[in-house]
Amino acid sequence: MSLIDRLEGALRRANRLVALLLGAALVATIVFVLVDVIGRKTGWGSLGGSDEISGYVMAAVASWGLACALLDRAHVRIDLIRQRLGAGGQAMMDLFAMIVTNGVVMLIAYHCWPVLEKTLERGSRANTPLETPLWIPQGIWFSGWAWFALSATLLSLIGIAYLVQGRRAEFMASIGIGSELDQ
């Protein structure tokens, strides 16, 4: 097994673990919100903050989940032109799509940092009863974008390495587009 294969395997395992943690966070959030809503409706009382916490969890799940979707090839890609090309053209389109995705994600992660940086400098807190230090949810949100950027960069490099080595099947499995027939 080559270094590239081991790197791709490690990246996939890490993103599977992330996906499991995100799923657990969503389930815990759902339970928390349900208990809060039932408590309010039955007169037992509110736990408080369920709307705020669920918003933070959704932001974290969105930013971290994008890398998981990337490795599962679950992002939407319109393949109108690609499907009319030969194998070499399709590989070039797949690589182009991966590199463009990588560039966009790196740009987003780059612009997320100033948001967190200002929060840290100012010691900002949420304007809510919980007064959550905003560096906590923003740090989780930013780290999700940074993880997505790292995953996209590594996946781009892995794809390039497979292409250079002439390993078409591995290239297609790593960054190629999935079709309805693959499902």
C-alpha positions as CSV (number, residue, x, y, z in Angstrom):
1,M,0.0,0.0,0.0
2,S,1.5,3.3,-1.1
3,L,1.8,6.5,1.0
4,I,-1.0,8.1,-1.1
5,D,-3.3,5.1,-0.4
6,R,-2.6,5.3,3.4
7,L,-3.2,9.1,3.3
8,E,-6.5,8.7,1.6
9,G,-7.5,5.9,4.0
10,A,-6.6,8.1,7.0
11,L,-8.5,11.0,5.6
12,R,-11.6,8.9,5.0
13,R,-11.4,7.3,8.5
14,A,-11.0,10.8,10.1
15,N,-14.1,12.1,8.2
16,R,-16.1,9.0,9.2
17,L,-15.3,9.8,12.8
18,V,-16.3,13.4,12.3
19,A,-19.6,12.2,10.7
20,L,-20.3,10.0,13.8
21,L,-19.6,12.9,16.2
22,L,-21.8,15.2,14.2
23,G,-24.6,12.7,14.2
24,A,-24.2,12.3,18.0
25,A,-24.3,16.1,18.4
26,L,-27.5,16.3,16.3
27,V,-29.2,13.5,18.3
28,A,-28.2,15.2,21.6
29,T,-29.5,18.5,20.3
30,I,-32.8,17.0,19.2
31,V,-33.2,15.4,22.6
32,F,-32.4,18.6,24.3
33,V,-34.9,20.6,22.2
34,L,-37.6,18.0,22.7
35,V,-37.1,18.0,26.5
36,D,-37.2,21.8,26.5
37,V,-40.4,21.9,24.4
38,I,-42.2,19.2,26.4
39,G,-41.1,20.9,29.6
40,R,-42.6,24.2,28.5
41,K,-45.9,22.5,27.3
42,T,-46.4,20.5,30.5
43,G,-45.6,23.3,32.9
44,W,-42.4,21.6,34.1
45,G,-40.4,24.6,32.9
46,S,-37.8,25.4,30.2
47,L,-34.2,24.4,30.2
48,G,-33.5,27.6,28.4
49,G,-31.2,28.2,25.5
50,S,-32.4,25.4,23.2
51,D,-32.8,27.8,20.3
52,E,-29.4,29.3,20.8
53,I,-27.6,26.0,21.3
54,S,-29.4,24.4,18.3
55,G,-28.2,27.2,16.1
56,Y,-24.6,26.8,17.2
57,V,-24.9,23.0,16.6
58,M,-26.3,23.6,13.1
59,A,-23.5,25.9,12.2
60,A,-20.9,23.4,13.4
61,V,-22.6,20.5,11.6
62,A,-22.8,22.5,8.4
63,S,-19.1,23.5,8.4
64,W,-17.7,20.2,9.6
65,G,-20.2,18.1,7.5
66,L,-19.0,19.6,4.2
67,A,-15.7,17.7,4.4
68,C,-17.6,14.5,5.1
69,A,-19.8,15.0,2.1
70,L,-16.8,15.8,-0.1
71,L,-15.1,12.5,0.7
72,D,-18.4,10.6,0.1
73,R,-18.7,12.4,-3.2
74,A,-22.1,13.7,-2.1
75,H,-21.7,17.3,-3.3
76,V,-23.9,18.2,-6.3
77,R,-22.0,18.4,-9.5
78,I,-23.6,19.1,-12.9
79,D,-22.1,16.8,-15.4
80,L,-23.8,17.9,-18.6
81,I,-20.5,18.5,-20.4
82,R,-18.4,15.9,-18.6
83,Q,-20.6,12.9,-19.6
84,R,-20.0,13.7,-23.3
85,L,-16.2,13.5,-22.9
86,G,-13.9,10.6,-23.1
87,A,-12.1,9.2,-20.0
88,G,-9.2,11.7,-20.2
89,G,-11.6,14.6,-20.5
90,Q,-13.7,13.4,-17.7
91,A,-10.6,13.0,-15.5
92,M,-9.6,16.6,-16.3
93,M,-13.1,17.9,-15.5
94,D,-13.1,16.0,-12.2
95,L,-9.7,17.4,-11.3
96,F,-10.8,20.9,-12.3
97,A,-13.9,20.6,-10.1
98,M,-11.8,19.4,-7.2
99,I,-9.3,22.2,-7.5
100,V,-12.0,24.9,-7.9
101,T,-13.8,23.5,-4.8
102,N,-10.5,23.5,-3.0
103,G,-9.9,27.2,-3.9
104,V,-13.3,28.3,-2.9
105,V,-13.2,26.5,0.4
106,M,-9.7,27.9,1.2
107,L,-11.0,31.4,0.4
108,I,-14.0,30.9,2.7
109,A,-11.8,29.5,5.6
110,Y,-9.5,32.5,5.1
111,H,-12.4,34.9,5.5
112,C,-13.8,33.1,8.5
113,W,-10.7,33.7,10.5
114,P,-11.3,37.5,10.9
115,V,-14.7,36.8,12.4
116,L,-13.2,34.6,15.1
117,E,-10.2,36.9,15.6
118,K,-12.4,40.0,16.3
119,T,-14.5,37.9,18.7
120,L,-11.3,36.8,20.6
121,E,-10.0,40.4,20.7
122,R,-13.2,41.8,22.0
123,G,-14.2,39.0,24.3
124,S,-17.6,39.0,22.6
125,R,-20.5,37.2,24.2
126,A,-24.0,36.3,22.8
127,N,-26.7,38.9,23.6
128,T,-28.8,36.2,25.1
129,P,-29.6,34.9,28.6
130,L,-26.8,32.3,28.2
131,E,-24.2,35.0,27.4
132,T,-22.2,32.4,25.5
133,P,-18.6,33.4,24.9
134,L,-18.8,33.6,21.1
135,W,-15.3,32.3,20.5
136,I,-16.6,28.8,21.4
137,P,-19.2,28.3,18.7
138,Q,-17.2,30.5,16.2
139,G,-14.1,28.5,17.0
140,I,-16.0,25.2,16.2
141,W,-17.5,26.8,13.1
142,F,-14.1,28.1,11.9
143,S,-12.3,24.8,12.6
144,G,-14.9,23.0,10.5
145,W,-14.1,25.3,7.5
146,A,-10.4,24.8,8.1
147,W,-10.9,21.0,8.2
148,F,-12.9,21.2,5.0
149,A,-10.1,23.2,3.4
150,L,-7.5,20.7,4.6
151,S,-9.6,17.8,3.4
152,A,-10.1,19.4,0.0
153,T,-6.4,20.2,-0.4
154,L,-5.4,16.6,0.5
155,L,-8.0,15.1,-1.7
156,S,-6.9,17.3,-4.6
157,L,-3.3,16.2,-4.1
158,I,-4.3,12.6,-3.8
159,G,-6.3,12.9,-7.0
160,I,-3.3,14.5,-8.8
161,A,-1.0,11.7,-7.5
162,Y,-3.4,9.0,-8.7
163,L,-3.6,10.7,-12.1
164,V,0.2,11.1,-12.5
165,Q,0.6,7.4,-11.5
166,G,-2.0,6.3,-14.1
167,R,-4.2,4.8,-11.4
168,R,-7.5,5.7,-13.1
169,A,-9.7,3.5,-10.9
170,E,-8.4,5.0,-7.7
171,F,-8.6,8.5,-9.1
172,M,-12.3,7.9,-10.0
173,A,-13.0,6.4,-6.6
174,S,-11.4,9.4,-4.8
175,I,-12.6,12.5,-6.7
176,G,-14.5,11.2,-9.7
177,I,-18.2,12.0,-10.0
178,G,-20.6,9.3,-8.8
179,S,-23.6,8.5,-11.0
180,E,-27.0,7.2,-10.2
181,L,-25.7,3.9,-11.4
182,D,-23.2,3.9,-8.6
183,Q,-25.9,4.1,-5.9
